[in-house]
């Protein structure tokens, strides 16, 4: 069975890439800890970042840069943001804070977003030493 079978085929490349990024939480459930969906040309991918991981904020910063602010004159039609149910009813960020990549432009497919991320995030993306940024 294909690893990403619970998700529509259009998301497989992006999910495979994101699953290799340090600090992005992957689990043994059928969805591997990711959510995804598409409707009327809009699509989204949702995941968790392990906030205790030493590179968690580096990952947030890199994803935010590429997906939200890569170019002032020609930004990608993507949004990367945190999402959460009401904390007072559920609990803290370790268990209930998630992150979502959204796109409202039909011409920007998840495969293309995977290409943009692959080309701009540290290489190889799964190598934690490639993410080492002096503070």
Secondary structure, DSSP 8 states (H G I E B T S, - for coil): --TTTTS-GGGHHHHHHHHTSTTB---SSTTTT-EEEEETTEEEEEE-B-TTSTTHHHHHHHHHHHHHHS-SSS--SEEEEEEES-HHHH--HHHHEEEEEEE--TTS-HHHHHHHHHHHS-SSTT-GGGG----
